[in-house]
Amino acid sequence: MKAIVVTDQAAGLGGMTLTQRPEPSAAINDVVVEVRASGFVPTELEWPSTWTDRAGRDKTPSIPGHELAGVVHSLGYGTTGLSVGQRVFGLADWHRDGTLAEYVAIEARNLAPLPGDVDFTVGASLPISALTAWQGLFQHGRIQAGQSVLAHGAGGAVGTMVTQLAREAGAYVIGTGRAADRQKALDYGAHQFLDLGNDALEDVGGVDLVFDVIGGAIQRRSAALVRAGGTLVSIVGPPEARPVDGRAIDFVVEADRSQLTEIVRRVRDGRLRANIGDVAELDDAVAALNPSERRSGKTIIRLGAAT
């Protein structure tokens, strides 16, 4: 099969190559999915799991990518709940070969059915971004109607999901980002926007939840804005600062079939919009994943038919 591989951590995105790799086989409780679309998070080339297995052993050449949408190709021993030919989408295991390939082996529990009226390109854009937003807001942040959310990176893949889900839950959403992100953040539902390059973050006043995707000084300043009983949620590692009278939580997103089902239901209802940037074919993936300038939205790599 065709696949994108990486072999040199120091080379970063520039070390990606398109090559031939053996097709995977399904282990117990696995399925093999024929990938029709794959999402990609550039920072995953900084994650240890891209380069080593769970025992810490080198696993290169490694296939990156963890978000996928496709069709079940075969079932492993003991696999239940899915069937050959079924449309699915989901989040692949961090330590196994990923989704920038024509086929991927994945635990069945990491997948959810993808309805026929949601195309593969949209399906592949959702797992990391939407699950991160869902888990950060509802599981860890315990957001409630009438509360306020400070959503950093509100024009990005995760930030647009945070904004939409928080607003639907009845929260007041203050988005932040670069000046160029203002209109996108507002279009995705932010009630207010702060340009981190020019506006004073402290002008926000108090908020009930900070959703941090930046870290560093922005995170430290944001922690001081959390009201008593509120929460700072971070996806960039253990918080460097904590609210005076609140909680600080960092987490790594996990696959969850029931949450994916809720997310795709909102997509079908028009309550949740994907944030897709460039879309490229696998043969053009190396160039697409190495853009010459900053792009808005998630890059999706398509393999075969996209619907």
Secondary structure as GFF3:
##gff-version 3
##sequence-region A 1 307
A	DSSP	beta_strand	2	5	.	.	.	ID=ss1
A	DSSP	three_ten_helix	9	15	.	.	.	ID=ss2
A	DSSP	beta_strand	17	20	.	.	.	ID=ss3
A	DSSP	beta_strand	30	39	.	.	.	ID=ss4
A	DSSP	three_ten_helix	42	46	.	.	.	ID=ss5
A	DSSP	alpha_helix	48	51	.	.	.	ID=ss6
A	DSSP	beta_strand	67	75	.	.	.	ID=ss7
A	DSSP	beta_strand	87	91	.	.	.	ID=ss8
A	DSSP	beta_strand	103	107	.	.	.	ID=ss9
A	DSSP	three_ten_helix	108	110	.	.	.	ID=ss10
A	DSSP	beta_strand	111	113	.	.	.	ID=ss11
A	DSSP	alpha_helix	120	125	.	.	.	ID=ss12
A	DSSP	alpha_helix	127	134	.	.	.	ID=ss13
A	DSSP	pi_helix	135	140	.	.	.	ID=ss14
A	DSSP	beta_strand	148	151	.	.	.	ID=ss15
A	DSSP	alpha_helix	157	168	.	.	.	ID=ss16
A	DSSP	beta_strand	172	177	.	.	.	ID=ss17
A	DSSP	three_ten_helix	179	181	.	.	.	ID=ss18
A	DSSP	alpha_helix	182	187	.	.	.	ID=ss19
A	DSSP	beta_strand	192	195	.	.	.	ID=ss20
A	DSSP	three_ten_helix	201	204	.	.	.	ID=ss21
A	DSSP	beta_strand	207	212	.	.	.	ID=ss22
A	DSSP	alpha_helix	216	223	.	.	.	ID=ss23
A	DSSP	beta_strand	226	234	.	.	.	ID=ss24
A	DSSP	beta_strand	247	250	.	.	.	ID=ss25
A	DSSP	alpha_helix	257	269	.	.	.	ID=ss26
A	DSSP	beta_strand	276	281	.	.	.	ID=ss27
A	DSSP	three_ten_helix	282	284	.	.	.	ID=ss28
A	DSSP	alpha_helix	285	288	.	.	.	ID=ss29
A	DSSP	beta_strand	298	302	.	.	.	ID=ss30
###
